[in-house]
Amino acid sequence: MIHLNDRQIDELIDLEQAIPALDDAFRQLGRGEAAVQRRVRTEANGVKLSTLGAVVPGAEVAGAKVYTTIAGKFNFSIVLFSTSDGSLLATLDANALTRLRTAATTAIAVRALARPAATSAAIFGTGVQGAAHAHALARFTTLQSLHIVGLEGSDALAAELNARYGARGFSAQASQAQEAVAQADVIVTATRATGPLFDGHAVKPGALIAAIGSSLPTTRELDDATLARAARIVVELREQAREEAGDLVQAAPGIVDWTAVVELGDVLEGKAAGRERDEDVIVYKAVGIGLQDVALAGLAYRTYLASR
């Protein structure tokens, strides 16, 4: 039986392969050809066990990601099955996949939801997800400049991005929150903050805000002013967002109209409107769903077989 560890997965796939695989998976979901199992969390004595999964027939896989959370630290694994005969195909470490799938999906959302003339971005967070998103924005979108806001490591991340992508005209710099928000066409929040990171009144008309840091109903990165300005709120899976998206769950009554919240797969498939006007403020709120994990696990498995 095959087991793929994080090191192997990093060698097998990267953002270049992950983005089209996830785009296809979300389109399958939008067409009703895939199904998602919402996250279930179980906790005792400070140990949390979480499970989320998906059936993705177009990729010929089904599976579940299972992970523990202890003292704020995560360990992820995936069990992958065939949709052809139900057989167990592989188990995979999923720390690398979790980092990869979140940044790849945000790149898809930016392509679909940012205004066409967008050139500047701001990112809050310099940890694993912040760095992954910074590289995704630099490599796989048309954005040309990035303001980095973090408690530490902003200068180092900016230097890394400039060294790697500067030759193609991309530039990054460490910034303060107010300056970054005021200039950004795209704002990504990838932090462990428990409360809003900036004043939504300062957001530029036409901006896209991608909030990916919180997957708990008790924490948020966006304030009510940001949500009140949103012409459209886009999520991965509406049912799961209603349970987990603290940014939306904690909003004051009347600010979030859940009947108007749309799913990313429906936007990609043209079944729901994303951006309609250049001046619209759009919010993409992500919590992470099993579709992403299973689709990329299937990609890693297929790539491994092809490399043997």
N, C-alpha and C positions, 0 to 999 in steps of 0.2 A: 504494500500500500504506500502511496506516495505522500511524503510530507515535505512541504516547501517552507523554509525558514525566511526570516526577513531579509537576510543577506542575499539569498537566492532570488527573492522577488525583486529586490532593487536591481539586480543584474538582468532580470528577464524583461521587465517593463518599466517605462517611465511615463511622463506626462504626454509625450508624443503618441504613445499607443493608448493611454488611458482615456484621453479626451474623446476620440471617436467611438470607443467602446461604450463610454457612459452616455454620450449623445444618443447612440442607438438604443441603449437600455431605457432611457427616459422616453424616447419616442415610442418604444414598445408599450411602456406604461400608459402613455397618452392615448394609444390606440386600443387599450384594453387587452393587450396581448401578453402582459406580465402582471404579476400580483405581488404585493408587499405585505409582509407580516410586521406589524408595528412592534416597537421596542417594549419589552417587559422587564421591569426592574424588581429584584427581590433582595432584601437586605436583612442581615442579622448580625448583631454584635460588631458593627462597624465594617462589615464586609458586604459589598454590593455585587450581585451577579446580574448581568444584563444580557438579553438575547434579542436579536432582530434578524429577519430573514427575508427571502424573496424566492419566487419561482420565475425564471426567465427562459421560457421555451425557445426564444429566438437565438439564445446563446447555448441552448441545450444543457442548462444547469439549473439546479435549485440548491439552496443551502441556507445556512444560518451563521451569523457571527455571534460568538459568546465571549464575554469578557468580564473581568473582575475590576472593581475599583476599591482600593485600600489606601487610606490616607492620601487621597487625591491622585494616586498613581494608577494607571491603566495597564492591563495586559490583555491582548486581543487574540482570538483564534477563530478560524472559519472551518466549518465542515461542509464539503462540497459533494453534491450528488448529481448523477446523470438524470435528465428528464426523459431519456429514451427508454431505459430499463430500470431506473431507480437505484442503480448500484452506487456504492460509495466510491467516489473518484479520488479524493485527496483530502488531507487536512492541511491548513496553511496557517502559519503565524500571520497576524494581521495588523501589527503595528505599522509596518511600511505601507500596507494597502490603505489603512485609515488616513495616514498623512496624504497619500497620493490621491485618493478618491475625492477628498474634500476640496483640495485645490483645483483639481481637474474640473469638478462640477462648477466651481465658481467661475473658472475661465469660460465655460459654456454659457453660464448666466450672463457674464459680461458681454460676450459676443451677441447674445440674443436681446439684451435689455438696455445696454448703454446707448446713449445717443450716437449716431454715426460719426459726428465730429469730435467725439471725446478723445482727449489726448493726455490728460493729467489724472493722476490717481493719488490717493492717500491710503496708507495701511496702518492700522492700530494693532500693535503686537509684533514682537520679534522672536517669539518662541518657535517651536517646530512648525506650527500651522502658519504663523506669520511669515516665516522664511519661505515655506513652500508656496504660499500665495504670491509672495513677491516675485519669485522666479516664474511662476505661472503667468502672471501679468506681463512680465518682461518678455517672455518667450512666445506666448501664444495669443496675445491681443495686439491691437494697434496702438495701445497707450505708449507714450513716449517719455513721461516723467513720473516719478514716484516720490512722495513725501512720506517718510517713515517716522511713526510716533511710537515710542516704547520707553519702558522704565529703564532699560539698559540694552546695549547692543545695537542701537540704531546706526551709529557711525560705522561699525564693523559690517553690518548688513549692507549699508549703502555702498561701502567700498567694494564689497564682494560683487554686488550687482553691476557697478560701474566697470569693474575689471572684466566681467564676463560679457556684458552686453553694450558697453559704451561705444564700441566700434560701429554698431548699427544705429547710433544716435540716441540710445536710451540713456537717461540720467536719473540718479537717485540721490536723495539727501535726507539727513536727519532733520526733523522739524518739530515744532510745537503744535499742539492740537489745533489751536485757533487758526494758525497760518495754513495748516494742511487742509482743514475742512473748507476754508474760504476759497481755495484754489482748485479743489478736486472735482473732476467730472465723474469719477468713480471713487467711492469710499468703501474700504473693506475693514471690518472689525473682526479681529481674530485674537481675542484676549480671554482671560478668565475673570474679567470684571463682573461685579455683582450689580452694578448700577450704570446709568448712562455715561458715555464717554465724552459727549460733546453736546452743544446746544443745537437742536435741529433748526432753529431760526437762521443759523449761519450757513446752512447748506445751500449751494448754488442751485438756481433753477435748472432743471434738466439733469440733475445728478442721479446716479444710481448708487444706492447704499446696499452693500452685501454684508449682512450680519451673520457670521458663522461661528462665533465663539461660544455661545450659550446653547445648551440642549436641555436645560432644566427650567421648569416653570417658575422657579424662585429667583432666577438671575436674568439680567438683561444688559444689553450694550447700547440700546437706542432709547431716546426719550419720547414722550408723547408728541412733542412738537414735530419731530421727524415723521412719525407715523401719521399725524394729522395732515401733513403736507403731501403724503404719498397719493399719487393718482392711481397707483396699482401696487398691490402687495402680492408677491409671488413666492410660493413655498414648494418644497419637494413633494410632500404628501399632506393634504389638508387635514386628514384625521389625526396624523401624528403631530402636526404643528399645533393643533388645538389643545393637545395634551402637554406638549413639551416646550413650545416656543415662548419663553418668558418675556421676550420683547413684545410679543403680541398679547399673551395671556394677561400681563400686568397692566396693559393700557387701560386708561380711564374708560368708563362706559361710553359707548357711542363712537369711539375713535376707530376701532377696527370693525368693519362690516364683513363678517365671515362669509356671507353669501357672495361677496365680490372678490374674495381671495382666490387666486388661480394657481394651478400647479404648473411647474416648469415643463413637464412633458406635454401638456396641452398647449403651452405657448410654442414650443418647438414644432409641434404638429399643426399649428395654425388653428387649433380648436378654441383658443382663448386669446384675447388681446394681451400683449405685453405693453410695450411702449407705443403710444398713439401720437404723441406730440413731442417735439424736441425739448420743450420747456417742462415736461412732466418730471416730477420727482418719483422715482421707482424704488421700492424696497424689495430686495430678495432676502428672505429669512430662511436659513438652513439649520437643520438640527441633525442631519445625517440619517439616511434610511438604508434598510437592508439591500435594496436594489443595487446600490452603488457597490457595496461589499461583495455581493455575490457575482455581479457582472465582472468586476475586476479579478476576483478569484478565478472565475472561468477563463479570463484572458491569460492570467499567469499560468494556469494549468495547461492550456493549449499551447502557449509559447514554450513551456518546458518540454512537452511532448515533441514539438517540432524541432527542438534543439538537440534531442538525444541522437 
